[in-house]
Amino acid sequence: MADADYFIGVAQQALWVLALASAPILIPALVAGLILGMIQAATSINEATLSFVPKLIIVAVALAIFGGSILLLLADFTREIFARIPDLVR
């Protein structure tokens, strides 16, 4: 039963790391989409590129700013998982 608890803990940790890795990209894109949607609704402009291009730029800027820390987070999680492998083999 200890192995099941271990894998449930790893799955919970993986979901937490996934949330931490995706939040710095998804939150600015969500805010930009909300603001651009309000602007489009107020001006009645229904141009698809008006919402796509600014969100693309914001996601690129967020990746440039937070990309290194996201990569370190994922690398630390992977190292920790690989370090636990010998404990499971015994």
C-alpha positions in Angstrom: 0.0 0.0 0.0 3.0 2.3 0.5 3.7 2.2 -3.2 0.2 3.4 -4.0 0.6 6.3 -1.6 3.9 7.1 -3.1 2.5 7.3 -6.6 -0.5 9.4 -5.5 2.0 11.8 -3.9 4.0 12.0 -7.1 0.9 12.6 -9.1 -0.2 15.4 -6.8 3.3 16.9 -7.0 3.3 16.7 -10.8 -0.1 18.5 -10.9 1.2 21.2 -8.6 4.4 21.6 -10.8 2.2 21.7 -13.9 0.1 24.5 -12.4 3.2 26.5 -11.3 4.8 26.1 -14.8 1.7 27.1 -16.8 0.4 29.9 -14.6 3.0 32.6 -15.7 1.9 32.1 -19.3 -1.8 31.4 -19.0 -2.7 34.3 -16.6 -1.3 37.1 -18.7 -2.9 35.6 -21.8 -6.2 35.3 -19.9 -6.0 39.0 -18.8 -5.1 40.2 -22.3 -7.9 38.2 -23.8 -10.4 39.6 -21.3 -9.3 43.2 -21.9 -9.2 42.8 -25.7 -12.6 41.2 -25.6 -14.0 44.1 -23.7 -12.5 46.6 -26.1 -13.9 44.6 -29.1 -17.3 44.5 -27.5 -17.2 48.3 -26.8 -16.1 49.2 -30.3 -18.0 46.4 -32.2 -14.8 45.5 -34.0 -14.8 41.8 -34.8 -11.4 41.3 -36.3 -9.7 38.0 -35.3 -6.2 39.3 -35.7 -6.9 42.1 -33.2 -7.2 39.6 -30.4 -4.7 37.0 -31.7 -1.6 39.2 -32.3 -1.5 41.0 -28.9 -2.0 37.7 -27.0 0.7 36.1 -29.0 3.1 39.0 -28.1 2.1 38.8 -24.5 2.7 35.1 -24.3 6.1 35.5 -26.0 7.1 38.2 -23.5 5.9 36.0 -20.6 8.0 33.1 -21.9 11.0 35.4 -22.3 10.6 36.6 -18.7 9.5 33.4 -16.9 11.0 30.7 -19.3 14.2 30.2 -17.3 12.4 29.8 -14.0 9.8 27.4 -15.5 12.7 25.3 -16.9 14.4 25.2 -13.6 11.2 24.1 -11.9 10.7 21.3 -14.3 14.3 20.2 -14.1 14.2 20.2 -10.3 11.1 18.1 -10.4 12.6 15.6 -12.8 15.8 15.3 -10.7 13.7 14.7 -7.6 11.7 11.9 -9.4 14.9 10.3 -10.7 16.5 10.5 -7.3 13.6 8.5 -5.8 13.9 5.6 -8.3 16.4 3.6 -6.2 14.0 3.6 -3.2 11.3 2.0 -5.4 13.5 -0.8 -6.8 14.5 -2.3 -3.4 
